[in-house]
């Protein structure tokens, strides 16, 4: 027993007690002396180092105190510490700051606020359903996703990629404006286009994908053909959207440059006395016929006379011929210029096609031959 203890018991000598403070007698957090119940005691009041000043516990991620005594990369470093177990807010449960691409979707931010994430798949792939900006993929974001033929990220329908993320094509109803026409050099299967990116269309070299028009329909007989070129006389397609007298009207279109067949180069049907000598039709049988009676003519022939009509009071001979046949065609009504209005010439054919008129016999005067 210590001397002062005996004094206290026997004499009540309180004046002899040593002046002991409560801190010395009981110890306290922050006295730099680790006591029972303290995990540490570094003698300061800081909560941002390795020993929490408030309770002398070792600093740990999740204790609500962010350590500031360590550098990035050092074990125990904390970028944040919000003291909760919610991993979808601004501070992750490993005390790292939430970021787009960490694979954890933030739920504490509303649409339009900084840091909002619509998705977070934790990868660097912009071609899946979640972009590297943590936004849900959509047509027009500039990244081609599954189900998209293209995605150029703009709102133009007149380039190579439509706003629906479909590749532009002839017939989609949108005329491409991003391509030059091309060299337009003549070409064929035997003489293909030489320039890179050009294809042979309509006998000329054009930039692949070039469109002069695009009406979005499957009608090849209107002003815009199904290959997205403007219809024109000579393209081999008869326009059906224009009436006679209207701009672009075509009665025929055989697609060639032969003016002496059934369709003129102006896309007007050939006709007798149109001034163009048609040469694609043969004469026909040339069988004799009388007074336009074609009963002995072959199918498709008519009884043609040369050069004048037969008088009513005579029986006249003609020949069976194709009604389209022209031995000549000078486009006028002159009977004496070598080509008759009946398109039969004065000459060798006149013997074959010459009409012979036999006047009908007069019962009184008798028969009279006429020619």
LOSE-125419 format. One record per atom (N, C-alpha, C): x negated, y, z negated. Coordinates in steps of 0.05 Angstrom, whole numbers, padded with zeros to 5 digits, always signed. Last residue first. Layout:
BEGIN
XYZ;...
END
This chain:
BEGIN
+01164+00094+03370;+01140+00088+03355;+01131+00112+03339;+01220+00057+03396;+01207+00082+03387;+01183+00075+03371;+01265+00034+03445;+01241+00029+03429;+01230+00056+03421;+01333+00028+03444;+01311+00045+03452;+01288+00040+03434;+01391-00007+03467;+01368-00005+03449;+01347+00012+03461;+01452+00028+03486;+01433+00006+03487;+01409+00012+03469;+01493+00063+03488;+01470+00069+03504;+01451+00046+03506;+01530+00034+03455;+01538+00046+03481;+01514+00049+03498;+01507+00015+03409;+01524-00003+03424;+01532+00008+03451;+01439+00026+03400;+01465+00040+03403;+01483+00023+03420;+01397-00008+03354;+01410-00007+03381;+01436+00008+03380;+01352+00029+03316;+01375+00011+03316;+01390+00015+03342;+01283+00032+03337;+01309+00045+03332;+01332+00024+03333;+01230+00009+03306;+01248+00000+03327;+01275+00013+03320;+01165+00029+03290;+01193+00034+03286;+01209+00024+03310;+01110+00007+03258;+01123+00006+03284;+01153+00009+03280;+01055+00032+03224;+01083+00024+03224;+01094+00025+03252;+00992+00005+03214;+01009+00023+03229;+01038+00014+03230;+00956-00027+03189;+00977-00016+03172;+00996+00002+03188;+00923-00043+03230;+00934-00063+03212;+00959-00052+03197;+00912+00007+03252;+00923-00014+03269;+00937-00035+03252;+00891+00034+03210;+00916+00043+03221;+00929+00023+03239;+00841+00017+03198;+00863+00006+03182;+00890+00013+03194;+00810+00048+03232;+00812+00019+03237;+00836+00007+03222;+00847+00107+03226;+00824+00093+03236;+00830+00063+03239;+00864+00145+03175;+00868+00144+03203;+00844+00130+03215;+00874+00109+03113;+00860+00127+03131;+00870+00125+03159;+00919+00118+03060;+00910+00100+03081;+00897+00117+03102;+00945+00149+03022;+00918+00139+03016;+00909+00117+03035;+00988+00176+03037;+00993+00149+03029;+00967+00134+03022;+00968+00222+03058;+00978+00223+03030;+00985+00196+03019;+00910+00200+03095;+00938+00208+03093;+00946+00209+03064;+00853+00225+03120;+00863+00209+03097;+00891+00218+03092;+00845+00255+03165;+00831+00230+03163;+00839+00213+03140;+00878+00298+03167;+00850+00303+03160;+00834+00277+03157;+00932+00297+03176;+00915+00297+03199;+00885+00300+03193;+00966+00303+03134;+00967+00277+03149;+00946+00275+03170;+00955+00329+03072;+00950+00333+03100;+00949+00306+03114;+00959+00333+03018;+00982+00323+03032;+00979+00325+03062;+00902+00313+02978;+00920+00333+02990;+00942+00318+03006;+00864+00279+02956;+00879+00296+02938;+00897+00316+02952;+00837+00242+02984;+00826+00269+02985;+00842+00289+02969;+00823+00179+02984;+00839+00196+02967;+00826+00224+02968;+00828+00113+03015;+00816+00140+03013;+00833+00156+02994;+00851+00067+03004;+00829+00066+03023;+00814+00093+03024;+00873+00045+02944;+00868+00069+02959;+00845+00064+02978;+00922+00009+02908;+00900+00009+02927;+00898+00036+02941;+00966+00005+02877;+00944+00022+02867;+00921+00025+02886;+01000-00030+02900;+01008-00002+02900;+00986+00016+02890;+00973-00076+02946;+00974-00068+02918;+00980-00038+02916;+01017-00089+03002;+00992-00080+02990;+00995-00074+02960;+01044-00108+03062;+01044-00113+03033;+01017-00106+03022;+01060-00059+03111;+01044-00081+03101;+01047-00084+03071;+01116-00047+03157;+01094-00038+03139;+01077-00062+03132;+01161-00027+03208;+01143-00047+03197;+01122-00033+03179;+01229-00007+03212;+01201-00001+03212;+01184-00022+03198;+01285+00008+03247;+01273-00014+03231;+01243-00011+03234;+01323+00069+03243;+01303+00051+03255;+01295+00029+03236;+01351+00109+03221;+01363+00095+03243;+01344+00077+03257;+01320+00133+03183;+01342+00117+03174;+01354+00100+03197;+01249+00127+03196;+01275+00140+03200;+01298+00121+03192;+01199+00115+03147;+01215+00105+03170;+01241+00119+03172;+01149+00163+03130;+01172+00146+03124;+01187+00137+03149;+01083+00159+03158;+01107+00173+03152;+01129+00153+03145;+01040+00129+03173;+01036+00147+03150;+01062+00159+03141;+01054+00071+03137;+01032+00089+03145;+01041+00102+03171;+01078+00039+03077;+01081+00048+03105;+01059+00069+03111;+01082-00020+03037;+01071+00007+03041;+01071+00014+03071;+01114-00057+02993;+01113-00053+03021;+01105-00024+03026;+01072-00081+02939;+01096-00067+02949;+01092-00063+02979;+01053-00133+02892;+01050-00116+02915;+01075-00101+02922;+01064-00166+02850;+01048-00142+02843;+01043-00125+02868;+01065-00225+02888;+01072-00212+02862;+01053-00189+02857;+01067-00212+02959;+01058-00226+02936;+01065-00210+02910;+01125-00202+03000;+01099-00193+02989;+01092-00210+02965;+01175-00211+03017;+01155-00229+03027;+01127-00222+03017;+01204-00170+02994;+01210-00198+02985;+01190-00218+02995;+01200-00116+03000;+01176-00130+02991;+01181-00159+02983;+01219-00071+03044;+01229-00097+03034;+01205-00113+03026;+01207-00024+03070;+01203-00026+03041;+01214-00051+03028;+01217-00040+03124;+01234-00021+03110;+01232-00024+03079;+01182-00101+03122;+01200-00084+03137;+01216-00066+03118;+01115-00126+03127;+01140-00123+03113;+01157-00102+03128;+01059-00170+03133;+01078-00151+03144;+01103-00150+03128;+01006-00173+03085;+01027-00186+03099;+01046-00165+03110;+00963-00157+03054;+00968-00144+03080;+00988-00158+03097;+00949-00174+03003;+00953-00194+03024;+00954-00181+03052;+00901-00124+02980;+00923-00143+02976;+00926-00162+03000;+00859-00087+02974;+00883-00081+02989;+00906-00099+02982;+00833-00082+02906;+00832-00091+02934;+00859-00086+02947;+00807-00034+02863;+00830-00049+02870;+00828-00057+02900;+00767+00001+02851;+00766-00024+02836;+00790-00042+02843;+00765+00051+02872;+00751+00030+02887;+00751+00004+02873;+00797+00113+02886;+00796+00089+02869;+00785+00066+02884;+00776+00174+02896;+00780+00149+02911;+00776+00125+02893;+00809+00228+02871;+00787+00210+02865;+00793+00183+02879;+00854+00257+02882;+00829+00267+02892;+00805+00251+02885;+00901+00235+02870;+00890+00252+02849;+00863+00263+02857;+00928+00201+02905;+00927+00229+02911;+00917+00247+02888;+00947+00156+02854;+00943+00161+02882;+00945+00192+02887;+00911+00159+02792;+00936+00160+02807;+00930+00166+02837;+00883+00139+02730;+00880+00144+02758;+00907+00143+02772;+00895+00172+02668;+00899+00149+02685;+00897+00156+02714;+00844+00208+02637;+00870+00209+02650;+00872+00185+02668;+00793+00215+02617;+00812+00199+02602;+00841+00203+02611;+00758+00236+02651;+00772+00255+02635;+00793+00242+02618;+00742+00196+02683;+00724+00203+02662;+00735+00225+02644;+00801+00155+02694;+00782+00176+02701;+00764+00183+02678;+00815+00089+02703;+00815+00111+02682;+00793+00131+02690;+00809+00053+02743;+00836+00060+02735;+00838+00082+02714;+00752+00082+02777;+00768+00059+02768;+00795+00069+02758;+00715+00120+02789;+00730+00109+02811;+00745+00084+02803;+00682+00138+02750;+00705+00154+02755;+00724+00142+02776;+00647+00109+02699;+00656+00104+02727;+00682+00119+02731;+00628+00109+02650;+00624+00133+02665;+00631+00130+02694;+00671+00079+02599;+00649+00079+02618;+00647+00106+02633;+00714+00075+02565;+00687+00076+02553;+00665+00075+02573;+00766+00079+02579;+00753+00053+02584;+00724+00053+02576;+00822+00105+02560;+00794+00109+02553;+00779+00082+02556;+00882+00142+02574;+00866+00118+02575;+00838+00125+02566;+00905+00188+02558;+00923+00168+02570;+00908+00141+02573;+00893+00226+02503;+00881+00208+02522;+00902+00189+02532;+00887+00290+02472;+00904+00269+02483;+00889+00253+02504;+00858+00333+02453;+00849+00306+02446;+00865+00283+02458;+00911+00377+02445;+00882+00374+02445;+00875+00346+02437;+00970+00360+02483;+00956+00368+02458;+00926+00362+02461;+00989+00339+02530;+00987+00368+02528;+00973+00378+02503;+01016+00282+02500;+01008+00296+02524;+01010+00326+02521;+00995+00277+02430;+01015+00275+02451;+01005+00289+02477;+00953+00239+02388;+00958+00264+02403;+00977+00259+02426;+00940+00191+02368;+00951+00211+02349;+00957+00237+02362;+00914+00154+02397;+00943+00152+02396;+00956+00172+02378;+00859+00147+02440;+00872+00161+02418;+00902+00159+02420;+00826+00089+02458;+00847+00108+02466;+00860+00121+02441;+00759+00081+02461;+00782+00077+02443;+00803+00098+02451;+00713+00092+02489;+00725+00066+02493;+00749+00061+02476;+00692+00142+02489;+00683+00124+02468;+00695+00096+02470;+00714+00175+02526;+00691+00160+02535;+00680+00141+02514;+00730+00229+02487;+00736+00216+02512;+00712+00202+02523;+00721+00215+02417;+00716+00231+02441;+00724+00215+02466;+00725+00220+02346;+00734+00208+02371;+00728+00227+02395;+00668+00225+02304;+00691+00239+02317;+00699+00225+02343;+00653+00168+02264;+00645+00188+02284;+00671+00200+02296;+00664+00125+02231;+00659+00152+02219;+00646+00171+02239;+00680+00079+02252;+00652+00081+02247;+00643+00109+02238;+00733+00087+02263;+00727+00071+02239;+00697+00069+02234;+00741+00157+02282;+00740+00128+02287;+00731+00113+02262;+00785+00208+02278;+00761+00198+02265;+00760+00167+02268;+00833+00216+02305;+00811+00234+02310;+00784+00225+02298;+00853+00147+02318;+00859+00175+02311;+00833+00192+02316;+00846+00094+02323;+00856+00108+02346;+00864+00137+02339;+00833+00063+02281;+00811+00069+02299;+00820+00086+02322;+00851+00065+02216;+00862+00071+02242;+00839+00080+02261;+00841+00058+02164;+00831+00037+02182;+00842+00041+02210;+00817+00117+02128;+00837+00098+02137;+00825+00077+02156;+00782+00158+02114;+00790+00138+02094;+00812+00119+02102;+00759+00194+02147;+00787+00200+02139;+00799+00178+02120;+00703+00224+02159;+00712+00201+02143;+00740+00206+02133;+00651+00245+02204;+00678+00248+02193;+00683+00223+02176;+00600+00234+02213;+00610+00259+02225;+00637+00265+02214;+00552+00207+02171;+00581+00208+02177;+00588+00235+02190;+00496+00164+02162;+00507+00190+02171;+00536+00187+02179;+00476+00114+02152;+00495+00125+02133;+00507+00152+02141;+00416+00126+02184;+00433+00106+02172;+00450+00118+02150;+00415+00174+02234;+00406+00167+02207;+00426+00147+02195;+00419+00146+02301;+00428+00164+02280;+00416+00155+02253;+00408+00140+02369;+00396+00135+02342;+00407+00156+02322;+00459+00114+02412;+00440+00135+02404;+00431+00129+02375;+00500+00080+02424;+00479+00083+02444;+00458+00104+02437;+00532+00077+02380;+00543+00090+02403;+00521+00096+02424;+00474+00071+02341;+00503+00072+02341;+00512+00087+02366;+00419+00045+02310;+00431+00050+02337;+00461+00048+02336;+00389+00080+02256;+00402+00057+02267;+00415+00065+02294;+00333+00101+02216;+00353+00106+02237;+00364+00080+02248;+00292+00092+02181;+00317+00100+02170;+00339+00106+02191;+00240+00112+02223;+00247+00100+02198;+00274+00110+02188;+00248+00108+02294;+00244+00124+02270;+00254+00110+02245;+00263+00074+02335;+00236+00071+02324;+00233+00087+02298;+00319+00035+02355;+00309+00060+02344;+00281+00055+02331;+00311-00012+02410;+00320-00003+02384;+00308+00024+02376;+00324-00036+02465;+00308-00012+02459;+00317+00000+02433;+00359-00076+02468;+00333-00081+02479;+00313-00058+02472;+00403-00052+02446;+00392-00076+02433;+00364-00082+02443;+00387+00018+02450;+00403-00005+02457;+00391-00029+02442;+00388+00091+02454;+00378+00065+02444;+00396+00043+02454;+00369+00159+02457;+00384+00137+02468;+00371+00111+02459;+00365+00198+02397;+00351+00186+02421;+00368+00163+02431;+00381+00223+02352;+00401+00219+02373;+00387+00210+02400;+00355+00231+02304;+00342+00240+02328;+00361+00240+02352;+00401+00256+02252;+00381+00237+02263;+00371+00248+02290;+00434+00285+02218;+00446+00269+02239;+00426+00249+02250;+00419+00281+02148;+00416+00294+02174;+00426+00275+02195;+00460+00276+02090;+00443+00264+02110;+00442+00280+02136;+00497+00294+02055;+00470+00294+02046;+00450+00283+02066;+00550+00289+02062;+00538+00314+02071;+00509+00316+02064;+00599+00241+02079;+00573+00247+02067;+00561+00272+02079;+00666+00247+02068;+00646+00250+02088;+00619+00258+02075;+00708+00201+02040;+00690+00223+02033;+00668+00225+02054;+00735+00155+02052;+00750+00180+02051;+00734+00204+02044;+00710+00108+02060;+00718+00114+02032;+00734+00140+02030;+00691+00100+02110;+00718+00091+02105;+00727+00097+02077;+00625+00086+02097;+00643+00095+02117;+00671+00083+02112;+00607+00095+02029;+00608+00078+02053;+00628+00090+02072;+00570+00103+01968;+00585+00115+01990;+00584+00097+02014;+00578+00060+01913;+00561+00069+01935;+00578+00080+01958;+00611+00084+01855;+00611+00065+01878;+00593+00077+01900;+00621+00118+01814;+00598+00101+01812;+00599+00078+01832;+00658+00155+01823;+00668+00130+01811;+00646+00110+01809;+00632+00194+01850;+00635+00199+01822;+00648+00175+01808;+00588+00158+01896;+00612+00172+01889;+00614+00176+01858;+00526+00168+01925;+00540+00155+01902;+00564+00171+01895;+00506+00198+01966;+00505+00169+01968;+00519+00154+01946;+00553+00252+01969;+00526+00242+01971;+00528+00212+01972;+00602+00273+01958;+00593+00274+01986;+00564+00267+01988;+00621+00278+01908;+00631+00255+01923;+00621+00255+01951;+00587+00297+01849;+00591+00300+01878;+00601+00275+01890;+00571+00302+01796;+00600+00301+01802;+00606+00305+01832;+00517+00258+01775;+00529+00284+01783;+00558+00280+01790;+00492+00210+01763;+00495+00230+01741;+00506+00257+01750;+00488+00168+01796;+00468+00190+01800;+00472+00213+01780;+00496+00104+01799;+00503+00125+01779;+00481+00147+01781;+00524+00045+01829;+00504+00067+01828;+00513+00086+01807;+00557+00005+01818;+00540+00002+01841;+00518+00022+01841;+00571-00022+01754;+00567+00003+01770;+00549-00003+01794;+00569-00068+01727;+00595-00060+01739;+00594-00035+01755;+00521-00047+01681;+00535-00070+01693;+00563-00061+01703;+00498+00019+01699;+00505-00002+01680;+00517-00026+01695;+00452+00067+01714;+00469+00047+01725;+00473+00024+01706;+00456+00132+01689;+00443+00105+01685;+00462+00084+01696;+00484+00178+01692;+00458+00177+01705;+00443+00151+01702;+00534+00180+01673;+00513+00188+01654;+00485+00186+01666;+00572+00163+01707;+00565+00191+01709;+00544+00200+01689;+00606+00119+01668;+00601+00126+01696;+00596+00156+01697;+00573+00108+01605;+00597+00115+01621;+00588+00122+01649;+00553+00082+01541;+00549+00085+01570;+00575+00092+01584;+00554+00120+01482;+00565+00098+01497;+00561+00103+01527;+00492+00143+01456;+00518+00149+01467;+00528+00125+01483;+00439+00143+01441;+00460+00132+01423;+00488+00142+01431;+00403+00153+01477;+00412+00177+01462;+00435+00169+01443;+00396+00107+01504;+00376+00113+01484;+00382+00139+01469;+00464+00080+01508;+00440+00094+01519;+00420+00099+01496;+00495+00019+01512;+00489+00041+01494;+00463+00054+01503;+00500-00021+01550;+00525-00006+01542;+00520+00017+01523;+00442-00011+01591;+00461-00028+01578;+00485-00011+01568;+00402+00020+01611;+00420+00008+01630;+00439-00013+01617;+00365+00039+01577;+00386+00057+01584;+00407+00045+01603;+00332+00010+01525;+00344+00004+01551;+00367+00023+01556;+00306+00007+01477;+00299+00029+01495;+00310+00025+01523;+00348-00009+01419;+00329-00015+01441;+00324+00010+01458;+00388-00002+01380;+00360-00006+01372;+00340-00013+01394;+00439+00010+01389;+00432-00018+01393;+00402-00023+01388;+00487+00048+01369;+00458+00047+01365;+00450+00018+01366;+00537+00097+01384;+00528+00069+01383;+00498+00071+01377;+00548+00147+01375;+00571+00131+01383;+00564+00102+01383;+00524+00189+01325;+00518+00165+01341;+00544+00151+01348;+00504+00254+01308;+00525+00235+01313;+00516+00213+01331;+00466+00293+01302;+00460+00267+01291;+00481+00246+01296;+00509+00347+01295;+00482+00338+01300;+00477+00311+01287;+00577+00335+01316;+00558+00344+01296;+00530+00333+01303;+00608+00310+01353;+00601+00338+01358;+00581+00349+01338;+00640+00267+01309;+00634+00273+01337;+00629+00303+01340;+00609+00266+01244;+00632+00267+01261;+00623+00274+01290;+00571+00222+01203;+00571+00246+01221;+00595+00244+01240;+00566+00175+01177;+00571+00199+01161;+00573+00224+01177;+00550+00131+01203;+00579+00135+01201;+00586+00160+01184;+00501+00107+01248;+00509+00126+01227;+00539+00130+01227;+00481+00042+01260;+00500+00062+01268;+00507+00081+01245;+00417+00020+01269;+00438+00023+01249;+00456+00046+01257;+00375+00021+01305;+00392-00003+01304;+00414-00002+01284;+00346+00065+01313;+00337+00048+01291;+00354+00023+01288;+00366+00099+01351;+00348+00078+01360;+00338+00060+01338;+00367+00158+01316;+00379+00144+01339;+00358+00124+01349;+00354+00150+01246;+00348+00162+01272;+00362+00145+01294;+00347+00165+01177;+00363+00153+01198;+00356+00166+01225;+00285+00162+01144;+00306+00179+01155;+00321+00164+01177;+00275+00112+01094;+00267+00125+01119;+00291+00141+01129;+00290+00082+01051;+00280+00109+01046;+00267+00121+01071;+00316+00037+01062;+00287+00034+01058;+00273+00061+01055;+00366+00053+01071;+00361+00040+01045;+00332+00034+01041;+00363+00118+01102;+00366+00089+01102;+00359+00078+01075;+00400+00175+01103;+00376+00163+01091;+00380+00133+01089;+00448+00188+01126;+00424+00201+01136;+00398+00190+01125;+00482+00124+01127;+00482+00153+01124;+00455+00164+01134;+00483+00070+01124;+00493+00082+01149;+00496+00113+01146;+00472+00044+01078;+00451+00044+01098;+00459+00059+01124;+00479+00058+01012;+00493+00061+01038;+00471+00063+01059;+00463+00058+00961;+00458+00034+00976;+00473+00034+01003;+00429+00118+00937;+00452+00101+00941;+00445+00076+00958;+00387+00154+00933;+00396+00140+00909;+00420+00123+00912;+00363+00179+00974;+00389+00191+00965;+00401+00175+00942;+00305+00197+00996;+00315+00178+00976;+00341+00190+00964;+00257+00200+01050;+00281+00209+01036;+00288+00189+01014;+00209+00180+01062;+00217+00204+01077;+00242+00216+01065;+00160+00154+01019;+00189+00158+01023;+00194+00183+01040;+00109+00106+01011;+00118+00132+01022;+00148+00132+01026;+00093+00056+00998;+00109+00070+00978;+00119+00097+00987;+00032+00058+01032;+00052+00041+01019;+00067+00056+00997;+00026+00108+01081;+00016+00097+01055;+00039+00081+01043;+00054+00130+01122;+00037+00107+01128;+00026+00094+01103;+00050+00196+01099;+00063+00177+01117;+00044+00154+01124;+00026+00202+01032;+00027+00210+01060;+00040+00188+01076;+00053+00217+00968;+00041+00199+00986;+00044+00209+01015;+00081+00249+00934;+00053+00247+00929;+00038+00228+00948;+00134+00251+00934;+00121+00271+00950;+00091+00269+00947;+00192+00211+00931;+00163+00214+00925;+00150+00233+00944;+00255+00229+00913;+00237+00225+00936;+00208+00230+00927;+00299+00196+00873;+00278+00216+00872;+00258+00210+00896;+00334+00154+00874;+00345+00181+00877;+00324+00203+00876;+00317+00104+00875;+00321+00115+00849;+00332+00144+00850;+00305+00085+00925;+00333+00081+00916;+00337+00093+00888;+00241+00063+00915;+00260+00071+00935;+00288+00065+00925;+00213+00085+00852;+00221+00063+00870;+00241+00074+00890;+00167+00098+00800;+00182+00108+00823;+00188+00084+00842;+00177+00071+00736;+00161+00072+00761;+00178+00080+00784;+00201+00116+00685;+00203+00091+00701;+00186+00094+00726;+00208+00160+00652;+00183+00144+00651;+00186+00116+00663;+00250+00192+00659;+00254+00168+00643;+00230+00150+00642;+00233+00239+00685;+00258+00239+00669;+00260+00215+00651;+00189+00229+00716;+00186+00245+00692;+00210+00244+00674;+00169+00170+00745;+00192+00189+00742;+00190+00203+00715;+00110+00162+00776;+00123+00157+00751;+00145+00179+00747;+00090+00178+00825;+00093+00150+00820;+00107+00143+00794;+00130+00237+00837;+00105+00222+00839;+00111+00193+00832;+00174+00267+00828;+00167+00261+00855;+00140+00249+00858;+00187+00287+00779;+00202+00263+00788;+00194+00255+00816;+00145+00313+00728;+00151+00310+00757;+00166+00284+00762;+00125+00324+00679;+00154+00324+00682;+00163+00320+00712;+00071+00283+00655;+00083+00307+00668;+00113+00303+00671;+00050+00237+00633;+00046+00261+00618;+00057+00286+00632;+00058+00189+00654;+00035+00203+00665;+00032+00231+00653;+00078+00130+00638;+00080+00156+00626;+00055+00172+00635;+00118+00072+00650;+00095+00089+00656;+00099+00115+00640;+00158+00045+00629;+00143+00031+00650;+00118+00046+00657;+00174+00042+00560;+00166+00059+00583;+00150+00042+00603;+00182+00006+00521;+00205+00015+00535;+00199+00034+00558;+00131+00030+00480;+00148+00008+00486;+00174+00019+00499;+00093+00081+00514;+00105+00069+00491;+00121+00044+00500;+00038+00112+00539;+00059+00092+00547;+00068+00077+00522;+00028+00178+00534;+00023+00153+00520;+00045+00133+00526;+00044+00224+00555;+00020+00212+00568;+00012+00187+00553;+00091+00242+00539;+00069+00249+00522;+00042+00237+00531;+00133+00227+00570;+00120+00251+00578;+00096+00259+00560;+00176+00203+00522;+00169+00202+00551;+00157+00228+00559;+00147+00196+00456;+00167+00207+00475;+00157+00204+00503;+00143+00173+00387;+00133+00173+00414;+00155+00184+00433;+00154+00174+00331;+00171+00157+00349;+00160+00154+00377;+00112+00204+00307;+00123+00182+00292;+00138+00163+00311;+00101+00243+00343;+00079+00225+00335;+00090+00200+00322;+00151+00266+00347;+00138+00255+00371;+00117+00236+00364;+00161+00285+00295;+00177+00263+00306;+00164+00251+00330;+00098+00294+00258;+00120+00303+00275;+00136+00279+00285;+00078+00296+00192;+00080+00279+00217;+00103+00289+00233;+00041+00317+00145;+00060+00330+00163;+00059+00315+00190;+00041+00271+00089;+00028+00284+00112;+00049+00296+00131;+00064+00286+00022;+00069+00273+00048;+00054+00287+00070;+00061+00314-00025;+00037+00300-00016;+00040+00286+00010;+00108+00335-00038;+00088+00353-00027;+00063+00340-00017;+00135+00294-00061;+00141+00299-00032;+00120+00318-00021;+00128+00254-00105;+00111+00276-00096;+00114+00280-00067;+00152+00217-00138;+00169+00234-00121;+00154+00258-00111;+00125+00182-00168;+00125+00210-00177;+00143+00228-00161;+00132+00131-00145;+00131+00135-00174;+00135+00164-00183;+00136+00135-00089;+00154+00117-00104;+00155+00125-00134;+00098+00172-00074;+00126+00176-00065;+00145+00160-00082;+00053+00148-00092;+00061+00174-00102;+00090+00179-00096;+00051+00104-00059;+00055+00100-00087;+00064+00126-00101;+00041+00128-00010;+00066+00113-00013;+00072+00109-00043;-00008+00149-00016;+00014+00168-00015;+00041+00154-00018;-00040+00103-00014;-00037+00119-00038;-00013+00137-00038;-00009+00044+00017;-00025+00069+00019;-00020+00086-00006;-00017-00024+00000;+00000+00000+00000;-00018+00025+00000;
END
